């Protein structure tokens, strides 16, 4: 968690914005997919909806 937030801190402005934003976006997407898969399996007992 600390690494995700450190990418947006003003101290790490030397780092390229694209890579940090990409890693942050992929982390959000993976967490969202994992949560949706768990909810669909727990409540609906069926395959998660694939986008």
ABEGO torsion letter per residue (X at the ends): XAAAAAAABAAAAABBAAAAAAAAAAAAAAAAAAAAAAAAAAAAGBBBBBX
